[in-house]
Amino acid sequence: MEIKWTPSARRSLRQIRSIHFTQEETKRYKVELVRRIEQKVAVMLEAMPASEPSWQGTYRILGDKYKVYYSFSEDKRSCYIEALKHQYQHMD
């Protein structure tokens, strides 16, 4: 299965910043976060449907302190990471 990040999810990932860590440390954190998210999605697959009405038809996992919403292509060969939101961030 190929995991793809939508432009919206990539934009959210790029916006992760920290006042406590250097730019290099934050960059390494983001690389590791992507790896953990993709690994968890590959293991969970369709086990956790999103409960929010606006995300019907998608699935949700928690990766660190982020809600990760994803969906699959009809043939299940591709997975699309659609959104990455901090768990305390309001969801639309």
C-alpha positions as CSV (number, residue, x, y, z in Angstrom):
1,M,0.0,0.0,0.0
2,E,1.3,3.5,-0.9
3,I,0.7,6.2,1.6
4,K,0.3,9.7,0.2
5,W,-0.1,13.0,2.0
6,T,-2.6,15.5,0.7
7,P,-1.5,19.1,0.2
8,S,-3.6,20.1,3.2
9,A,-1.9,17.5,5.5
10,R,1.5,18.5,4.2
11,R,0.8,22.1,5.0
12,S,-0.2,21.2,8.5
13,L,3.0,19.2,9.0
14,R,5.1,22.2,7.8
15,Q,3.3,24.4,10.3
16,I,4.6,22.4,13.3
17,R,6.9,24.7,15.3
18,S,8.4,24.7,18.7
19,I,9.7,27.4,21.0
20,H,11.5,24.8,23.0
21,F,13.5,23.1,20.3
22,T,15.9,24.2,17.5
23,Q,14.8,24.2,13.9
24,E,17.0,21.1,13.3
25,E,15.4,19.3,16.3
26,T,11.9,20.2,15.0
27,K,12.8,19.0,11.5
28,R,14.0,15.6,12.9
29,Y,10.8,15.4,15.0
30,K,8.6,15.9,11.9
31,V,10.5,13.2,10.0
32,E,10.0,10.8,12.9
33,L,6.4,11.8,13.3
34,V,5.7,11.0,9.6
35,R,7.4,7.7,10.0
36,R,5.3,6.8,13.1
37,I,2.1,8.0,11.6
38,E,2.6,6.0,8.4
39,Q,3.6,2.9,10.4
40,K,0.5,3.2,12.6
41,V,-1.8,3.7,9.6
42,A,-0.4,0.6,7.9
43,V,-1.1,-1.4,11.1
44,M,-4.6,0.0,11.9
45,L,-5.9,0.2,8.3
46,E,-9.7,0.6,8.7
47,A,-10.0,-0.2,12.4
48,M,-10.8,3.3,13.6
49,P,-13.5,5.1,11.6
50,A,-13.7,8.8,12.3
51,S,-16.7,9.7,14.5
52,E,-17.1,13.3,13.5
53,P,-19.9,13.8,10.9
54,S,-17.7,16.1,8.8
55,W,-15.1,13.3,8.4
56,Q,-17.6,10.5,7.6
57,G,-15.9,7.9,5.4
58,T,-12.5,8.5,6.8
59,Y,-10.5,6.9,9.6
60,R,-8.7,8.5,12.5
61,I,-5.7,7.6,14.6
62,L,-3.7,9.5,17.2
63,G,-0.1,10.1,16.4
64,D,1.7,11.8,19.3
65,K,-0.6,14.7,20.1
66,Y,-2.1,14.8,16.6
67,K,-5.4,13.5,15.2
68,V,-4.6,12.0,11.8
69,Y,-7.5,11.6,9.4
70,Y,-7.0,9.3,6.4
71,S,-8.9,7.5,3.7
72,F,-8.3,4.8,1.1
73,S,-8.6,4.6,-2.7
74,E,-11.4,2.2,-3.9
75,D,-8.8,-0.5,-4.7
76,K,-7.1,-0.1,-1.3
77,R,-3.7,0.3,-2.9
78,S,-3.4,3.9,-1.8
79,C,-4.0,5.6,1.5
80,Y,-4.4,9.3,1.7
81,I,-3.4,11.2,4.9
82,E,-6.0,14.0,4.7
83,A,-5.5,16.0,7.8
84,L,-3.1,16.4,10.7
85,K,-4.6,18.4,13.6
86,H,-3.3,18.9,17.1
87,Q,-5.7,17.1,19.4
88,Y,-6.8,20.3,21.1
89,Q,-7.3,22.1,17.8
90,H,-10.9,22.7,16.7
91,M,-12.0,20.4,13.9
92,D,-14.2,21.7,11.1
